[in-house]
Structures are given as structure tokens and as C-alpha cells.
């Protein structure tokens, strides 16, 4: 699979750039104060197949492991 990013020796994906057009935010404003911390949190997808990974302030993916193949 040439289009998937490499995996480091510790098992984490080396990609930090989300798939173009996959960045989105979870709109939880109507759910009440219990979900205050979720409001406006950005998410994105990785080319390795992992979905809904959090984005940091610079728009890059947080450290994550690719999905395990069965």
C-alpha cells in the first residue's frame, strides 16, 4: 500500500497532515453544558485509515496509531 503513510518503530503513524477536506468540528452546542468541552473541537482523517483524529492549534493531527488489520 504505497498511498498509506509509514509507521514508526513505536507503532505510531508518521503522518501529521489530515486528508484534504476532511477537517470538521463537532457541533454540540445544543446538547447542554455537559458537553461544553466538545464544542468546536476540530477533527480530521488520516490517509492511514484512521478517522476523527483531533487536530492541534496548527491544524495538524495529534499522534495516533493506524488501525490494526485483521
C-alpha positions in Angstrom: 0.0 0.0 0.0 2.1 2.9 -1.3 -0.5 5.6 -0.5 -0.5 4.9 3.2 2.0 6.8 5.5 4.8 5.0 7.2 4.6 3.6 10.7 7.4 4.4 13.2 9.2 1.8 15.2 7.0 2.5 18.2 3.8 1.8 16.2 2.6 5.4 15.7 1.7 6.8 12.3 4.3 9.3 10.9 1.7 11.4 9.1 0.6 14.7 10.7 -1.3 16.3 7.8 -5.1 15.5 7.6 -6.7 14.4 4.3 -7.6 17.5 2.4 -11.2 18.4 3.0 -11.7 16.1 6.0 -11.3 18.7 8.8 -14.6 19.3 10.6 -15.9 20.3 14.0 -18.4 18.5 16.2 -21.4 20.8 16.8 -22.5 20.0 20.3 -23.8 23.5 21.3 -27.4 22.2 21.6 -26.6 19.4 23.9 -26.1 21.5 27.0 -23.3 22.4 29.4 -22.3 18.8 30.0 -20.7 18.8 26.5 -19.1 22.2 26.7 -15.6 20.8 26.2 -16.5 19.1 23.0 -17.9 22.2 21.3 -15.8 23.5 18.5 -13.2 20.8 18.7 -11.7 20.1 15.3 -11.3 16.6 13.9 -9.7 15.2 10.7 -9.0 12.0 8.9 -5.6 10.4 8.2 -4.6 8.6 5.0 -3.6 5.6 7.1 -7.4 4.9 7.5 -7.9 6.3 11.0 -10.9 8.7 11.2 -11.9 11.5 13.6 -8.4 12.3 15.0 -8.2 15.5 16.9 -6.3 18.5 15.4 -4.0 20.7 17.3 -3.9 24.5 17.1 -1.8 24.4 13.9 -4.2 22.2 12.1 -2.0 19.1 12.3 -3.1 15.6 13.5 -2.3 14.5 17.0 -0.1 11.5 17.5 -2.1 8.3 16.6 -1.7 4.7 15.7 -3.0 3.3 12.4 -6.0 0.9 12.6 -5.0 -2.7 13.1 -5.6 -5.0 10.2 -7.4 -8.2 11.0 
